[in-house]
Amino acid sequence: ARYPGIRLVLNIARKMNLKLNKDKCEFSVNKLTFIGDLITDQGVQPNPKKVSAILNMERPKCRQDVQRFLGMIN
């Protein structure tokens, strides 16, 4: 087989009765975003888009703003 790892993943998914959405599956890629993190051959890193959004946020002006910010980053 050309990509034995892919066949292994698909066989395990079938045995566990997991249904995969072909439009959401990515195989043989160098990096991908999963649950908000960027996964590369270098490891797991925060998604640059999310980091940029946090860095460019307005400074909290009141208690509710601080609570909202803390809820977002947790």
C-alpha positions in Angstrom: 0.0 0.0 0.0 1.2 3.5 -0.8 0.2 5.0 2.6 -0.1 2.2 5.2 -0.8 4.7 8.0 -4.0 6.0 6.3 -5.3 2.4 5.8 -4.5 1.7 9.5 -6.5 4.8 10.7 -9.4 4.0 8.4 -9.5 0.4 9.7 -9.4 1.5 13.3 -12.2 4.0 12.6 -14.3 1.3 11.0 -13.7 -1.1 14.0 -14.7 1.6 16.4 -17.8 2.4 14.3 -16.6 6.0 13.8 -18.0 7.8 10.8 -15.6 10.1 9.0 -16.7 13.1 6.9 -14.6 13.0 3.7 -15.0 16.8 3.3 -13.4 17.3 6.7 -10.6 14.7 6.4 -7.1 15.6 5.5 -4.4 13.1 4.7 -0.7 13.5 3.8 -0.5 17.2 4.8 2.4 18.9 6.5 0.2 20.9 8.9 -3.4 21.1 9.9 -5.6 22.9 12.4 -7.4 20.7 14.9 -9.5 21.9 17.8 -8.0 25.4 17.4 -4.3 24.4 17.4 -1.9 24.1 14.6 -0.3 20.7 14.3 3.0 20.4 12.3 6.0 18.1 12.2 7.4 20.5 14.8 4.6 19.7 17.3 1.5 21.5 18.5 1.4 25.3 18.3 -1.4 27.8 18.9 -3.3 28.8 15.8 -1.7 32.1 14.5 -5.1 33.5 13.7 -6.3 33.1 17.2 -3.1 34.5 18.7 -3.4 37.5 16.4 -7.1 38.0 17.4 -6.1 38.0 21.1 -3.2 40.4 20.6 -5.3 42.8 18.6 -8.2 42.9 21.1 -9.2 46.1 22.8 -7.9 46.5 26.3 -10.6 45.5 28.9 -12.4 48.5 30.3 -14.6 47.0 33.0 -15.0 43.8 35.0 -17.3 42.2 32.4 -14.7 42.8 29.7 -12.0 41.1 31.9 -14.3 38.1 32.6 -15.1 37.8 28.8 -11.4 37.9 28.0 -10.6 35.2 30.6 -13.4 33.0 29.4 -12.1 33.3 25.8 -8.5 32.3 26.6 -9.3 29.4 28.9 
